[in-house]
């Protein structure tokens, strides 16, 4: 095969090494599917002496990213740096130089998608970012092509492997959060500073990207409300299981009327739902459309080779001269505030073990027109009882006001946790 397309790789860490390795291992397959040979032309990384999982010709290496971007022999820039600075600058510089771009960088896409796609459209180049959501799960390509005949109404995603690993181990092995987090860090599933994962930042970037493509709208990441899993205890896992649920961290995008809802939060997922069985570091995205019904996409959500697989699939698409550049329409739309959102809720609280406590709680809910589905007294230690309450669908604003009043009741010692229930809001 005579034609060669050269790649400029920005970043030679875990993902960059994965790209180089998969391009080498699967060279013939990739060439057949791309209609050309894809080779690495240059690699930029500030640390040229670090030991890596793959050896490459030292002539390919440079510490200066602009050396790669300005090289006229390079047709595609593969950005694997992460973050927004200097990644955004390099992506825009590559576009201005007339290069196509593929990236695994969810943060830069979530925060700057309009700026990037408008620049790409102006220069007539392609920018693809399949690897930014779900690793090897081909969800973005599906939204762009395979599901293009549908009006997408709902997207629910387990999109962070670290948090899914932690919750899965807490569920199957009956272990506390801190214990499993330490194990995840030892195994490399969690960073030494896990905040980006366990507090929901990573999933929020992916939720914004999913909503943008699913609904063809501009999503301001700062409007995405998110929370993580650090408040989930083994007690919550246990009580959820007793009533037929599994706790998962979900990225949620929903279209309702003239507005959309985009958020990330832990949720009690029915045990018989396909998402409930997604375990360990795997990802899955459950999509509903008005023609297709429901489908779920499942696979490895992170790691060098799964992420490289997604990035190289984007390179193959770019090399297919018959495919047109894709620029999301990104129409303006209204994103619902949390006050407008509604959900069922699980509540776990500790109260004095005495008559009248549940009556007082029920009275506040009744005053706010919140309907209780079930109220169960669980373990009692000394004079303190644990109470679990499940309420019917309620607006967020009314729920928060109710919980403030309940927290102030003299016999309520602590509201330990509140978690959304179900997926049918």
Buried (B, 14 or more C-beta within 10 A) or exposed (E): EEEEBBBBBBBBBBBBBBBBBBBEEBEEEBBEBBBBBBBBBBBBBEEEEEEBEBEBEEEBBBEEBBEBBBBEEBBBBBBBBBEBEEBBBBBBBBBEBEBBBBBBBBBBBBBBBBEBBEBBBEBEBBBBBBBBBBBBBBBBBBBBEBBEEBBBBBBBBBBBBBBBBBBBBBBEEEBEBEBBBEBBBEEEBBEEEBEBBBBBBBBBBBBBBBBBBBBBBBBEBEBBBBBBBBEBBBBBBBBBBEBEBBBBBBBBBBBBEEBBBBBBBBBBBBEEBBBBBBBBBBBBBBBBBEEBEEBBBBBBBBBBBBBBBBBBBBBBBBBEEEEEBBBBEBEEBEBBEBEBBBBBBBBBBBBBBEEEBBEBBBBBBEEBEBEBBEBEEBEEEEEEBBBBBBBBBBBBBBBBBBBEBBEEBEBBBEBBBBBBBBBEB
